[in-house]
């Protein structure tokens, strides 16, 4: 069985054009769209754009981070997928946060709250979700981190993590704790461990060496990448790679809208012979 996996930090449902001049206080405070010759920066609810892009992409399982909790059901519906949502941080007073985010996404930014959202395409190679678990791996400062553990009907287990940002030591602890929880839970089943680990192999190779040596999880996306799809008990058919910017762009009034500040990472795996 072959499967295509995608991991993507969706930047709290916001866009991120390549021209820094398009990020203005006028746009952030008043919601005015800013344009240049090729791109537009839209300070508005972009759920339809994210849903359309994900629905049109070819994948069997998608691991999303920094996903607004309110996106879970609409994205799953648009993609014909089953969702597993694990809340992360800043989710108190959720209805007020949602209202603020609908009015001005760029102003509230990450303050809307976040989640790790795993989507499994219903009726696809992985079959249905048969088990959902959530494990808190960091509860203190700077903010809560959790890993979403999803078991599918095909036997594949999936761990979706967003590790601590800008603190490599904490990010390494997050990744190792999540890997320990995921491998213990998965047992002998094949495991896909992915997400935004906030660790670059070129700068912190020891973290990936420990993930490989202790948990059998390999191999990272690339030397400068922070978004990874690591596997245990799976054959790598096409190694993880960052998709080009055009793959996360949609059109608005003839201009490009570049969704998120992260490139999606895609890989193709196969179960070993003898596994279902």
C-alpha positions as CSV (number, residue, x, y, z in Angstrom):
1,X,0.0,0.0,0.0
2,X,1.3,3.5,-0.9
3,X,0.2,6.6,0.8
4,X,0.9,10.3,0.2
5,X,1.4,12.4,3.4
6,X,1.4,16.2,3.7
7,X,2.4,18.4,6.6
8,X,1.7,22.1,6.7
9,X,1.8,24.8,9.3
10,X,-1.1,27.0,8.1
11,X,-0.1,30.2,9.9
12,X,-3.4,30.5,11.8
13,X,-5.2,30.7,8.5
14,X,-3.4,33.8,7.1
15,X,-1.5,34.7,4.0
16,X,2.1,35.7,3.6
17,X,3.1,37.4,0.4
18,X,6.8,37.4,-0.6
19,X,7.0,41.2,-0.7
20,X,7.5,42.6,2.9
21,X,6.2,46.0,1.7
22,X,2.7,44.6,1.5
23,X,2.6,44.2,5.3
24,X,1.4,47.7,6.3
25,X,-0.2,49.1,9.4
26,X,-3.1,50.2,7.2
27,X,-3.7,46.6,6.3
28,X,-3.3,45.3,9.8
29,X,-5.5,47.9,11.5
30,X,-8.1,48.6,8.8
31,X,-8.1,45.4,6.8
32,X,-7.2,47.1,3.6
33,X,-5.8,44.8,0.9
34,X,-2.3,45.7,-0.3
35,X,-1.1,44.9,-3.9
36,X,1.9,44.9,-6.1
37,X,2.3,43.7,-9.6
38,X,2.0,40.0,-8.7
39,X,0.6,39.4,-5.2
40,X,-2.0,40.7,-2.9
41,X,-2.1,40.7,0.9
42,X,-5.6,39.9,2.2
43,X,-6.4,40.7,5.9
44,X,-9.7,38.7,5.9
45,X,-11.0,35.2,6.7
46,X,-9.2,32.8,4.3
47,X,-10.9,29.6,5.3
48,X,-12.5,29.2,1.8
49,X,-9.0,29.6,0.2
50,X,-7.3,27.1,2.5
51,X,-10.2,24.6,2.1
52,X,-10.1,24.9,-1.7
53,X,-6.3,24.4,-1.9
54,X,-6.3,21.4,0.4
55,X,-9.3,19.8,-1.2
56,X,-7.6,20.0,-4.6
57,X,-4.3,18.5,-3.4
58,X,-3.6,14.8,-3.7
59,X,-2.9,13.3,-0.3
60,X,-4.1,10.5,2.0
61,X,-3.2,12.1,5.3
62,X,-2.6,15.7,6.1
63,X,-0.9,17.0,9.3
64,X,-1.7,20.7,9.9
65,X,-0.3,22.9,12.6
66,X,-1.3,26.4,13.8
67,X,-4.7,25.5,12.6
68,X,-7.6,27.7,13.9
69,X,-9.9,25.2,15.8
70,X,-12.9,26.5,13.9
71,X,-11.3,25.3,10.6
72,X,-11.4,21.6,11.6
73,X,-14.9,20.7,10.5
74,X,-15.1,22.8,7.3
75,X,-11.7,21.6,6.1
76,X,-12.6,18.0,6.8
77,X,-15.9,18.4,4.9
78,X,-14.2,20.1,1.9
79,X,-11.5,17.4,1.7
80,X,-13.8,14.4,2.2
81,X,-11.7,13.6,5.3
82,X,-12.1,12.5,8.9
83,X,-10.6,15.0,11.4
84,X,-8.7,14.6,14.6
85,X,-8.2,17.9,16.3
86,X,-5.9,18.4,19.3
87,X,-6.1,21.9,20.9
88,X,-2.7,23.5,21.7
89,X,-2.6,27.0,23.2
90,X,-4.5,30.3,23.6
91,X,-8.0,28.7,23.3
92,X,-9.7,30.2,26.4
93,X,-12.7,32.4,25.6
94,X,-12.9,30.7,22.3
95,X,-16.0,32.5,20.9
96,X,-14.5,35.9,21.5
97,X,-11.3,34.9,19.8
98,X,-13.2,33.6,16.8
99,X,-15.2,36.8,16.5
100,X,-12.0,38.9,16.6
101,X,-10.3,36.6,14.0
102,X,-13.2,36.9,11.6
103,X,-13.1,40.7,11.9
104,X,-9.3,41.1,11.6
105,X,-7.2,37.9,11.3
106,X,-3.8,39.8,11.1
107,X,-4.5,41.9,14.2
108,X,-5.3,39.0,16.5
109,X,-2.8,36.6,14.6
110,X,-2.0,33.6,16.8
111,X,-4.2,35.0,19.5
112,X,-7.2,33.2,17.9
113,X,-5.9,29.9,19.3
114,X,-4.4,26.9,17.7
115,X,-4.6,23.2,17.1
116,X,-2.9,20.3,15.5
117,X,-5.3,19.0,13.0
118,X,-4.9,15.6,11.3
119,X,-7.1,14.8,8.3
120,X,-7.5,11.3,6.9
121,X,-9.2,11.0,3.6
122,X,-12.3,8.8,4.1
123,X,-12.5,5.8,1.9
124,X,-8.8,6.1,0.9
125,X,-5.8,3.9,1.4
126,X,-5.8,4.5,5.2
127,X,-9.5,3.7,5.7
128,X,-11.2,5.3,8.7
129,X,-9.8,6.7,11.9
130,X,-10.2,4.0,14.6
131,X,-8.6,5.8,17.5
132,X,-7.8,9.3,18.6
133,X,-5.6,10.3,21.5
134,X,-4.1,13.6,22.6
135,X,-1.0,13.8,24.8
136,X,0.2,17.0,26.5
137,X,4.0,17.1,26.2
138,X,4.6,20.6,27.5
139,X,2.3,22.6,29.8
140,X,4.4,25.4,31.1
141,X,5.9,28.5,29.6
142,X,6.1,29.7,26.9
143,X,2.9,27.8,26.0
144,X,1.2,24.4,26.0
145,X,2.2,21.8,23.4
146,X,0.4,18.6,22.5
147,X,0.7,15.7,20.1
148,X,-2.3,14.3,18.3
149,X,-2.1,10.5,18.0
150,X,-4.3,9.0,15.2
151,X,-4.7,5.3,14.4
152,X,-6.2,4.4,11.1
153,X,-8.1,1.4,9.9
154,X,-5.1,0.4,7.7
155,X,-2.9,0.0,10.8
156,X,-0.9,3.2,10.2
157,X,-0.4,5.4,13.2
158,X,0.1,9.1,12.8
159,X,1.6,11.6,15.3
160,X,1.1,15.3,14.6
161,X,3.3,17.8,16.6
162,X,4.1,21.5,16.7
163,X,7.2,21.9,18.8
164,X,8.2,25.1,20.8
165,X,9.3,28.0,18.6
166,X,12.6,29.8,18.8
167,X,13.9,27.6,21.7
168,X,15.8,24.7,20.2
169,X,16.4,23.0,23.6
170,X,12.7,23.0,24.4
171,X,11.8,22.0,20.8
172,X,14.1,19.0,21.1
173,X,12.5,18.0,24.4
174,X,9.1,18.4,22.8
175,X,10.0,16.2,19.9
176,X,11.6,13.5,22.0
177,X,8.7,13.4,24.5
178,X,6.2,13.2,21.6
179,X,8.3,10.4,19.9
180,X,8.4,8.4,23.1
181,X,4.6,8.8,23.6
182,X,3.9,8.0,19.9
183,X,6.1,4.9,19.7
184,X,4.8,3.5,22.9
185,X,1.3,4.0,21.8
186,X,1.8,2.7,18.3
187,X,3.6,-0.5,19.4
188,X,4.7,-2.5,16.4
189,X,2.4,-0.7,13.9
190,X,4.0,1.6,11.2
191,X,4.3,5.1,12.4
192,X,4.3,8.5,10.7
193,X,5.7,11.2,12.9
194,X,5.5,14.7,11.5
195,X,4.7,18.4,11.8
196,X,6.5,21.6,12.5
197,X,9.4,20.5,14.8
198,X,11.0,23.9,14.8
199,X,14.4,22.2,14.4
200,X,16.8,22.4,11.4
201,X,19.0,19.3,10.9
202,X,21.9,21.5,9.8
203,X,21.8,23.4,13.1
204,X,20.6,20.6,15.5
205,X,21.7,17.3,14.0
206,X,21.8,15.6,17.4
207,X,18.0,15.9,17.8
208,X,17.4,13.9,14.6
209,X,20.1,11.4,15.5
210,X,18.3,10.8,18.8
211,X,15.0,10.4,17.1
212,X,16.5,7.9,14.7
213,X,18.6,6.0,17.3
214,X,16.0,5.8,20.1
215,X,12.8,5.6,18.1
216,X,13.7,4.5,14.6
217,X,12.2,7.7,13.1
218,X,13.9,9.0,9.9
219,X,14.6,10.9,7.8
220,X,14.3,14.7,8.0
221,X,13.1,16.8,5.1
222,X,16.3,18.7,4.4
223,X,19.1,20.5,6.2
224,X,17.3,23.9,6.5
225,X,13.7,22.6,6.9
226,X,11.8,22.8,10.2
227,X,8.7,20.9,8.9
228,X,9.3,17.1,8.7
229,X,7.7,13.8,8.0
230,X,9.7,11.1,9.8
231,X,8.7,7.4,9.5
232,X,9.2,4.1,11.2
233,X,8.2,0.8,9.6
234,X,7.5,2.4,6.3
235,X,9.4,2.4,3.0
236,X,10.2,5.8,1.6
237,X,9.0,5.9,-2.1
238,X,9.5,9.7,-2.5
239,X,11.4,11.4,0.3
240,X,9.9,14.5,2.1
241,X,10.3,17.7,0.1
242,X,9.1,21.3,0.4
243,X,6.7,22.2,-2.3
244,X,7.4,25.3,-4.4
245,X,5.6,28.5,-3.5
246,X,3.2,28.3,-6.4
247,X,1.6,25.2,-4.9
248,X,0.3,27.2,-2.0
249,X,-1.0,30.1,-4.0
250,X,-4.6,30.9,-5.0
251,X,-5.8,33.8,-7.2
252,X,-7.8,36.9,-6.2
253,X,-8.7,39.5,-8.8
254,X,-5.9,38.2,-11.0
255,X,-3.2,38.4,-8.4
256,X,-1.6,35.6,-6.3
257,X,-2.4,35.0,-2.7
258,X,0.3,33.0,-1.0
259,X,-1.2,31.1,1.9
260,X,0.9,30.6,5.1
261,X,4.5,31.5,5.8
262,X,5.4,27.8,5.6
263,X,5.8,25.6,2.6
264,X,3.9,22.3,2.7
265,X,6.0,19.2,2.9
266,X,5.0,16.2,0.9
267,X,6.3,12.6,0.9
268,X,5.1,9.2,-0.4
269,X,5.5,6.0,1.7
270,X,4.7,2.4,1.4
271,X,4.0,-0.2,4.0
272,X,6.6,-3.0,4.2
273,X,5.7,-6.3,2.6
274,X,3.6,-8.5,4.9
275,X,1.8,-5.5,6.4
276,X,-1.7,-4.6,5.5
